Amino acid sequence: MQTEQRLAQYALESAYRDLPESAIAVAKNVVLTVLGTTIAGARAEGCEALVRQALHWGGREESTILVHGGRVPAHNAALVNSTMARALDFCDGMVPGIHVGASSVPTALAAAELAGGCSGKEFLAALVAGSEIAMRLNAISIYDGFDPTGVCTVFATTAIAGRLIGLDARGLHDALALAFNRAGGSMQSNIDGALAVRVIQGFVSQSGILCAELARAGITGPKNFIEGTYGYFHLYAKDRRDARPVTDGLGQRFEMEKTLFKKYPSCGGTLGPTDAILALIAEHDIAAEEVARVDITVSPRVQRVVGNPFEVGDNPKVNAQFNVRYCAANALIRRGSTLRHFDDAEIRDPRIADLTRMVHVTADPSFEDPARAKFSIGTHVKITTKRGDVYEKSAAAPRGHPANPMSGAEHLQRFRDCVDYAEGALPADRIEKIIAAVARLEDMADVRDLIALLVADRAQRGAAARQPRLDKTG
C-alpha cells in the first residue's frame, strides 16, 4: 500500500480504544495547554484585528470564535482561534520548530461544530491521528528555512477536519493531497519579528478545514503527493525516499509522546539558555548587576533564528520571543520568565538593552545531526562576573522536554498562569469547569459543551449555557 493511502486509512480508522494511556495523557495536556494559551492570547497584538476581520467577512455561522464569541464559517473560526493560541508562543512544540497543538485543537473544535458535534473519545482519537501524521512527516523533513509549522501541521489539521466531517478514505486522500499544495511558510517571519509567525499557525488550520470541505465537494488532489516525482519526499525531504519513519508502527508507536511543553513563553531555541541561567542563579545567587559577560552556545540553526542582536522593532513581543539575548537578559534581571516579561513595558526596560549587549551567542555544529539536518535545542551557558568568577551550565533537555517532563501539577499551574494573565477574560467559575472537562474529556458526549465554556459572555452571544454531558456508552 502506498504511503499516501496508509496515512489516509490510519487517519480514518484509528480508534480511541486503541490509544495507550500515555498518548491520551499527552493529548489531554495539549488540549489544556492550548486552551490556556488561547485564553491568554485572545487580546494579543493582531488577534482582535483578526477577530474583527473574520466577523466582517461574515458567512455561514458554523463555528465559534473562542473567548470573544461570535460564529463564522468553520475555516475562519479555526484561523482566528489558532492565531490566538500561538500568539504568546507558549504552546506545545517539537524539534525543529513544528507547532501542532495550537492548530490541531482549534481545528478539531471548529470541525466538531461544523459536523454537528462529536464525542470526547472521537475528538481525542482524531487529535492523535492527525498529530501523528504531521509529526511523522516532520521526522523526515529538511526545511532549510521553511517554517515546519506551515509545512507539516497542515496535514494534521486536514486529517482531523476530514475525519470529523465524515470523509471516506478516498476523500481524505484527496484532502491530504490538497493540503500538500497548501504547505509552506518561511522562518524569515520569526527572524524579522513579524505577526505572520502567529498567523501562519492560523493559516494551516484554515487550510485544513478548506481542504477537507473541498475534498468532500469532489475536488481532487495529486494521488502521489508524498512519493511522486515532485511530492513531499522531493520537496521537503530533499529526495530522502524512505517511508519507514512515516508509516512504520502507525497506531503502535506515538511520535506525539515526544511533544515539548514550554516552561517559558518564548521560542523553543531560547528554552535551554533560560533554563540554564535560572539554574545558575538558583545555585550561585548571581545578581544581574554583577554580570560582565554571558556566552551562550547553541546549534547553528538556533543561532540563525534566535541568536541575532536584540532590537525592538514593529512587534516587540515577537522580537523578544524569538531572541535568546533578550531571554537571557530577562532571566538574569527578573529571575524568571513569565508571560508578563514579554509585555511591551518590560521589553523596553533600559536594563534589558544594556544587558543584551553583554550576551554573546555562538553556533556549535556538534549540536546538529548532519545526516538529517536536525538540531538540538540544548545549550551551554557561561556567565562571567565582574569579579572574574565563572559559572557554567549545560541544558540538553529544558523543563517540559519529553526527556525532562513537567508534572501534572506544573501543567495545571501553567494553565492557571495563562488565565491569570488574561485578567478576567472568562468568569472565574468557568475556569474550574474547563479544567474538569479536559480531565474527563473521554467521557464527554459532545465537545461542543466544552466550547460553550470558552466564550466570554454566552448570554450576549446567544450561546446555550450547557453543563458538560458525560458519555455513558463507553
C-alpha positions, 0 to 999 in steps of 0.5 A: 500500500502506498504511503499516501493511502496508509496515512489516509486509512490510519487517519480514518480508522484509528480508534480511541480504544486503541490509544495507550494511556500515555498518548491520551495523557499527552493529548489531554495536556495539549488540549489544556495547554492550548486552551490556556494559551488561547485564553491568554492570547485572545487580546494579543497584538493582531488577534482582535484585528483578526477577530474583527476581520473574520466577523466582517467577512461574515458567512455561514455561522458554523463555528465559534470564535473562542473567548470573544464569541461570535460564529463564522464559517468553520475555516475562519473560526479555526484561523482566528482561534489558532492565531490566538493560541500561538500568539504568546508562543507558549504552546506545545512544540517539537524539534525543529520548530513544528507547532501542532497543538495550537492548530490541531485543537482549534481545528478539531473544535471548529470541525466538531461544530461544523459536523454537528458535534462529536464525542470526547473519545472521537475528538481525542482519537482524531487529535492523535491521528492527525498529530501523528501524521504531521509529526511523522512527516516532520521526522523526515523533513529538511526545511532549510528555512521553511517554517515546519509549522506551515509545512507539516501541521497542515496535514494534521489539521486536514486529517482531523477536519476530514475525519470529523466531517465524515470523509471516506478514505478516498476523500481524505486522500484527496484532502491530504493531497490538497493540503500538500499544495497548501504547505509552506511558510518561511522562518524569515517571519520569526527572524524579522519579528513579524505577526505572520509567525502567529498567523501562519499557525492560523493559516494551516488550520484554515487550510485544513478545514478548506481542504477537507470541505473541498475534498468532500465537494469532489475536488481532487488532489495529486494521488502521489503527493508524498512519493511522486516525482515532485511530492513531499519526499522531493520537496521537503525531504530533499529526495530522502525516499524512505517511508519507514519513519512515516508509516512504520508502527502507525497506531503502535508507536506515538511520535506525539509522546515526544511533544515539548511543553514550554516552561517559558513563553518564548521560542523553543531555541531560547528554552535551554539558555533560560533554563540554564541561567535560572539554574545558575542563579538558583545555585550561585545567587548571581545578581544581574548587576554583577554580570560582565559577560554571558556566552551562550552556545547553541546549534547553528540553526538556533543561532540563525533564528534566535541568536541575532542582536536584540532590537525592538522593532514593529512587534516587540513581543515577537522580537523578544520571543524569538531572541535568546539575548533578550531571554537571557537578559530577562532571566538574569534581571527578573529571575524568571520568565513569565508571560508578563516579561514579554509585555511591551513595558518590560521589553523596553526596560533600559536594563534589558538593552544594556544587558543584551549587549553583554550576551554573546551567542555562538553556533556549535555544529556538534549540536546538529545531526548532519545526516538529517539536518536536525538540531538540538535545542540544548545549550551551554551557558557561561556567565562571567562576573565582574569579579572574574568568577565563572559559572557554567551550565549545560541544558540538553533537555529544558523543563517540559522536554519529553526527556525532562517532563513537567508534572501534572501539577506544573501543567495545571499551574501553567494553565492557571498562569495563562488565565491569570494573565488574561485578567478576567477574560472568562468568569472565574467559575468557568475556569474550574469547569474547563479544567474538569472537562479536559480531565474527563474529556473521554467521557464527554458526549459532545465537545461542543459543551466544552466550547460553550465554556470558552466564550466570554459572555454566552448570554450576549452571544446567544450561546446555550449555557450547557453543563458538560454531558458525560458519555455513558456508552463507553 
